[in-house]
Amino acid sequence: MNKAPVNKILPYSVVDGPGNRVAIFLQGCNLRCAYCHNPETQTLCTACGLCVPVCPNGALEQTETGIRWQPERCCKCDRCIQTCPQFSDPRVRWMTPEMMMEQVRRSIPFIRGITVSGGECTLHPAFLTELFTLAHGEGLTCLLDSNGMCDLSASPALMQVCDGVMLDVKAWDSRVHQALTSKPNDMVKKNLRYLAARGLLTELRVVNLPGQVDVEAVLRGIPVLLGRETVADIPLKLIRFRPMGVRGPAAQMSSPTTAEMEHWAQIAARAGFDHISIL
């Protein structure tokens, strides 16, 4: 039985792909980005139990199979995350695709589709394949929001039912990517080529953090890799780094100025991108 760890479900979202969508966030990631805005989704709970006594409403319980979360008691104070040695969220539900679709159906007919994010959602290809097949049966479109670090060509069944991928490009130089995320980015570039060749690049995303992300190299490198004609049709989101939720040294870093963001947008336009937005 396919199950995946679900951190959060937003029944309505207008920022996770085109139209109104259900946004699903899975727990667990294969990167450790220094600027991660959701570091509590990076690792799975180890059921050490340290969070249980600090929960003010008794929403967490230590069991033989792990930490049991009772959402009806949760006041969302996040003391469990602040107490966890791994800064991991214990409020995770292991759900089957059908259980997930029960949640999604509550939002029909007010949505266009679903978007699955993370953590890193593509760590669970079998779950996603079944979920997307069920969603298509309801007339919904299905998108992935991915860091591109899992080989998508190795999951042809998933790609067959996936309507598009919103791909985060963290850095272009592999050494910069390694310093920023803990891993090199050869797989990201492989997935860029693979998705572009199949018309599945729904959106490209670049977090702009001066001194940490080689933004200009990213904006010039993608058109060289894929071709100017290809990137002209792909929406590009330039995302301003913000320290909210960030842990570690990056939490003390400043957001780029409006002038810096506009400068990068101009570089992107000259490189061949026609659909650019600044967030």
C-alpha positions as a Python dict, from the first residue, in 0.01 Angstrom:
ca = {
    (1, 'M'): (0, 0, 0),
    (2, 'N'): (143, 336, -106),
    (3, 'K'): (170, 588, 175),
    (4, 'A'): (350, 919, 204),
    (5, 'P'): (419, 1149, 501),
    (6, 'V'): (196, 1455, 468),
    (7, 'N'): (298, 1772, 651),
    (8, 'K'): (18, 2001, 543),
    (9, 'I'): (-274, 2038, 302),
    (10, 'L'): (-396, 2376, 185),
    (11, 'P'): (-750, 2332, 48),
    (12, 'Y'): (-720, 2648, -163),
    (13, 'S'): (-406, 2813, -300),
    (14, 'V'): (-353, 3061, -583),
    (15, 'V'): (29, 3069, -556),
    (16, 'D'): (109, 2702, -622),
    (17, 'G'): (47, 2688, -994),
    (18, 'P'): (-217, 2828, -1229),
    (19, 'G'): (-567, 2879, -1094),
    (20, 'N'): (-704, 2780, -757),
    (21, 'R'): (-546, 2453, -641),
    (22, 'V'): (-516, 2219, -346),
    (23, 'A'): (-152, 2238, -231),
    (24, 'I'): (-11, 1928, -63),
    (25, 'F'): (319, 1939, 127),
    (26, 'L'): (501, 1614, 194),
    (27, 'Q'): (756, 1569, 472),
    (28, 'G'): (1121, 1491, 406),
    (29, 'C'): (1379, 1641, 172),
    (30, 'N'): (1700, 1531, 3),
    (31, 'L'): (1860, 1876, 34),
    (32, 'R'): (1959, 2094, 328),
    (33, 'C'): (1928, 2442, 181),
    (34, 'A'): (2084, 2713, 395),
    (35, 'Y'): (1796, 2949, 317),
    (36, 'C'): (1511, 2696, 354),
    (37, 'H'): (1191, 2875, 458),
    (38, 'N'): (1036, 2549, 582),
    (39, 'P'): (1324, 2368, 760),
    (40, 'E'): (1074, 2173, 972),
    (41, 'T'): (983, 1974, 659),
    (42, 'Q'): (1338, 1854, 588),
    (43, 'T'): (1358, 1550, 814),
    (44, 'L'): (1118, 1285, 941),
    (45, 'C'): (1034, 1261, 1309),
    (46, 'T'): (1244, 997, 1489),
    (47, 'A'): (984, 956, 1767),
    (48, 'C'): (1231, 1049, 2041),
    (49, 'G'): (936, 1185, 2244),
    (50, 'L'): (1092, 1512, 2358),
    (51, 'C'): (806, 1708, 2205),
    (52, 'V'): (530, 1523, 2391),
    (53, 'P'): (562, 1686, 2738),
    (54, 'V'): (595, 2040, 2598),
    (55, 'C'): (267, 2029, 2404),
    (56, 'P'): (32, 2255, 2606),
    (57, 'N'): (-287, 2080, 2494),
    (58, 'G'): (-170, 1718, 2494),
    (59, 'A'): (-202, 1690, 2116),
    (60, 'L'): (101, 1461, 2092),
    (61, 'E'): (125, 1109, 2230),
    (62, 'Q'): (414, 862, 2235),
    (63, 'T'): (304, 524, 2096),
    (64, 'E'): (477, 201, 1997),
    (65, 'T'): (463, 306, 1631),
    (66, 'G'): (574, 667, 1678),
    (67, 'I'): (432, 1003, 1777),
    (68, 'R'): (55, 1028, 1736),
    (69, 'W'): (-80, 1374, 1660),
    (70, 'Q'): (-436, 1470, 1749),
    (71, 'P'): (-511, 1774, 1530),
    (72, 'E'): (-834, 1859, 1712),
    (73, 'R'): (-626, 1941, 2022),
    (74, 'C'): (-345, 2124, 1841),
    (75, 'C'): (-320, 2501, 1899),
    (76, 'K'): (-39, 2535, 1638),
    (77, 'C'): (202, 2695, 1882),
    (78, 'D'): (497, 2506, 1720),
    (79, 'R'): (660, 2428, 2056),
    (80, 'C'): (708, 2072, 1930),
    (81, 'I'): (923, 2194, 1641),
    (82, 'Q'): (1119, 2432, 1863),
    (83, 'T'): (1193, 2146, 2105),
    (84, 'C'): (1293, 1888, 1843),
    (85, 'P'): (1672, 1834, 1817),
    (86, 'Q'): (1626, 1798, 1438),
    (87, 'F'): (1377, 2086, 1415),
    (88, 'S'): (1138, 1833, 1262),
    (89, 'D'): (760, 1860, 1263),
    (90, 'P'): (601, 1558, 1437),
    (91, 'R'): (253, 1655, 1313),
    (92, 'V'): (274, 1432, 1009),
    (93, 'R'): (4, 1200, 876),
    (94, 'W'): (96, 894, 668),
    (95, 'M'): (-172, 891, 403),
    (96, 'T'): (-263, 672, 107),
    (97, 'P'): (-355, 833, -228),
    (98, 'E'): (-722, 756, -167),
    (99, 'M'): (-709, 918, 179),
    (100, 'M'): (-556, 1222, 14),
    (101, 'M'): (-825, 1231, -254),
    (102, 'E'): (-1090, 1231, 17),
    (103, 'Q'): (-940, 1562, 132),
    (104, 'V'): (-908, 1697, -222),
    (105, 'R'): (-1268, 1618, -313),
    (106, 'R'): (-1387, 1860, -46),
    (107, 'S'): (-1250, 2146, -257),
    (108, 'I'): (-1412, 2038, -585),
    (109, 'P'): (-1553, 2217, -789),
    (110, 'F'): (-1370, 2529, -665),
    (111, 'I'): (-1026, 2416, -782),
    (112, 'R'): (-851, 2359, -1112),
    (113, 'G'): (-613, 2096, -984),
    (114, 'I'): (-361, 1986, -723),
    (115, 'T'): (3, 2072, -665),
    (116, 'V'): (228, 1848, -455),
    (117, 'S'): (532, 2007, -292),
    (118, 'G'): (749, 1936, 11),
    (119, 'G'): (1001, 1881, 151),
    (120, 'E'): (1072, 1703, -176),
    (121, 'C'): (766, 1531, -315),
    (122, 'T'): (942, 1327, -586),
    (123, 'L'): (1093, 1104, -316),
    (124, 'H'): (755, 926, -333),
    (125, 'P'): (696, 851, -705),
    (126, 'A'): (463, 551, -657),
    (127, 'F'): (238, 751, -422),
    (128, 'L'): (230, 1045, -665),
    (129, 'T'): (154, 823, -963),
    (130, 'E'): (-149, 674, -792),
    (131, 'L'): (-264, 1009, -654),
    (132, 'F'): (-238, 1183, -992),
    (133, 'T'): (-426, 899, -1162),
    (134, 'L'): (-710, 941, -913),
    (135, 'A'): (-707, 1320, -953),
    (136, 'H'): (-724, 1297, -1331),
    (137, 'G'): (-1032, 1082, -1283),
    (138, 'E'): (-1189, 1383, -1111),
    (139, 'G'): (-1096, 1613, -1401),
    (140, 'L'): (-811, 1782, -1212),
    (141, 'T'): (-467, 1881, -1339),
    (142, 'C'): (-164, 1762, -1144),
    (143, 'L'): (159, 1954, -1085),
    (144, 'L'): (481, 1890, -896),
    (145, 'D'): (688, 2153, -715),
    (146, 'S'): (1037, 2001, -707),
    (147, 'N'): (1401, 2078, -635),
    (148, 'G'): (1496, 1855, -929),
    (149, 'M'): (1728, 1630, -730),
    (150, 'C'): (1549, 1301, -807),
    (151, 'D'): (1591, 1152, -1153),
    (152, 'L'): (1249, 1208, -1309),
    (153, 'S'): (1338, 1004, -1616),
    (154, 'A'): (1354, 702, -1383),
    (155, 'S'): (982, 747, -1301),
    (156, 'P'): (813, 721, -1644),
    (157, 'A'): (478, 619, -1495),
    (158, 'L'): (471, 936, -1286),
    (159, 'M'): (571, 1154, -1578),
    (160, 'Q'): (291, 999, -1785),
    (161, 'V'): (29, 1133, -1542),
    (162, 'C'): (208, 1457, -1445),
    (163, 'D'): (83, 1773, -1618),
    (164, 'G'): (386, 1982, -1532),
    (165, 'V'): (672, 2055, -1293),
    (166, 'M'): (756, 2379, -1119),
    (167, 'L'): (1132, 2344, -1082),
    (168, 'D'): (1344, 2529, -828),
    (169, 'V'): (1693, 2609, -955),
    (170, 'K'): (1900, 2678, -644),
    (171, 'A'): (2232, 2764, -811),
    (172, 'W'): (2413, 2707, -1141),
    (173, 'D'): (2775, 2645, -1049),
    (174, 'S'): (2792, 2300, -889),
    (175, 'R'): (3026, 2423, -616),
    (176, 'V'): (2785, 2701, -523),
    (177, 'H'): (2498, 2451, -521),
    (178, 'Q'): (2700, 2217, -298),
    (179, 'A'): (2777, 2494, -50),
    (180, 'L'): (2415, 2612, -45),
    (181, 'T'): (2231, 2278, -36),
    (182, 'S'): (2488, 2007, 59),
    (183, 'K'): (2482, 1844, -288),
    (184, 'P'): (2602, 1918, -644),
    (185, 'N'): (2344, 1999, -914),
    (186, 'D'): (2416, 1762, -1205),
    (187, 'M'): (2074, 1601, -1156),
    (188, 'V'): (1896, 1937, -1165),
    (189, 'K'): (2043, 2010, -1508),
    (190, 'K'): (1955, 1661, -1630),
    (191, 'N'): (1595, 1715, -1520),
    (192, 'L'): (1586, 2057, -1685),
    (193, 'R'): (1672, 1898, -2019),
    (194, 'Y'): (1436, 1604, -1965),
    (195, 'L'): (1135, 1817, -1869),
    (196, 'A'): (1192, 2078, -2137),
    (197, 'A'): (1212, 1811, -2407),
    (198, 'R'): (873, 1681, -2296),
    (199, 'G'): (705, 2018, -2251),
    (200, 'L'): (663, 1963, -1878),
    (201, 'L'): (842, 2271, -1742),
    (202, 'T'): (545, 2465, -1609),
    (203, 'E'): (753, 2719, -1417),
    (204, 'L'): (1111, 2795, -1319),
    (205, 'R'): (1184, 2940, -975),
    (206, 'V'): (1498, 3111, -850),
    (207, 'V'): (1540, 3235, -493),
    (208, 'N'): (1748, 3551, -505),
    (209, 'L'): (1995, 3568, -215),
    (210, 'P'): (2294, 3793, -286),
    (211, 'G'): (2629, 3641, -199),
    (212, 'Q'): (2487, 3289, -167),
    (213, 'V'): (2307, 3219, -496),
    (214, 'D'): (2480, 3282, -831),
    (215, 'V'): (2161, 3435, -969),
    (216, 'E'): (2310, 3581, -1285),
    (217, 'A'): (2475, 3251, -1374),
    (218, 'V'): (2140, 3073, -1331),
    (219, 'L'): (1958, 3322, -1553),
    (220, 'R'): (2219, 3299, -1827),
    (221, 'G'): (2285, 2926, -1790),
    (222, 'I'): (1931, 2795, -1833),
    (223, 'P'): (1880, 2951, -2181),
    (224, 'V'): (2219, 2819, -2292),
    (225, 'L'): (2125, 2471, -2173),
    (226, 'L'): (1770, 2467, -2312),
    (227, 'G'): (1777, 2727, -2589),
    (228, 'R'): (1631, 3079, -2599),
    (229, 'E'): (1321, 2969, -2790),
    (230, 'T'): (1241, 2712, -2522),
    (231, 'V'): (1275, 2943, -2221),
    (232, 'A'): (1076, 3218, -2392),
    (233, 'D'): (761, 3016, -2325),
    (234, 'I'): (843, 2913, -1965),
    (235, 'P'): (726, 3140, -1679),
    (236, 'L'): (1014, 3251, -1456),
    (237, 'K'): (961, 3355, -1095),
    (238, 'L'): (1235, 3555, -926),
    (239, 'I'): (1172, 3506, -556),
    (240, 'R'): (1311, 3758, -310),
    (241, 'F'): (1485, 3587, -17),
    (242, 'R'): (1311, 3660, 311),
    (243, 'P'): (1448, 3541, 648),
    (244, 'M'): (1110, 3433, 791),
    (245, 'G'): (1128, 3074, 911),
    (246, 'V'): (1495, 3038, 816),
    (247, 'R'): (1736, 2881, 1068),
    (248, 'G'): (2113, 2914, 1094),
    (249, 'P'): (2337, 3195, 961),
    (250, 'A'): (2106, 3273, 667),
    (251, 'A'): (1841, 3390, 914),
    (252, 'Q'): (2053, 3701, 971),
    (253, 'M'): (2091, 3782, 602),
    (254, 'S'): (1908, 4070, 436),
    (255, 'S'): (1657, 4050, 154),
    (256, 'P'): (1768, 4185, -185),
    (257, 'T'): (1656, 4536, -270),
    (258, 'T'): (1394, 4620, -529),
    (259, 'A'): (1671, 4758, -751),
    (260, 'E'): (1860, 4426, -730),
    (261, 'M'): (1548, 4227, -817),
    (262, 'E'): (1474, 4450, -1114),
    (263, 'H'): (1836, 4420, -1228),
    (264, 'W'): (1808, 4040, -1233),
    (265, 'A'): (1477, 4064, -1417),
    (266, 'Q'): (1650, 4269, -1687),
    (267, 'I'): (1927, 4009, -1714),
    (268, 'A'): (1664, 3736, -1749),
    (269, 'A'): (1485, 3929, -2023),
    (270, 'R'): (1808, 3979, -2218),
    (271, 'A'): (1885, 3607, -2177),
    (272, 'G'): (1558, 3512, -2346),
    (273, 'F'): (1287, 3484, -2079),
    (274, 'D'): (961, 3651, -2184),
    (275, 'H'): (739, 3574, -1883),
    (276, 'I'): (910, 3709, -1571),
    (277, 'S'): (755, 3788, -1234),
    (278, 'I'): (916, 3916, -916),
    (279, 'L'): (787, 3792, -583),
}
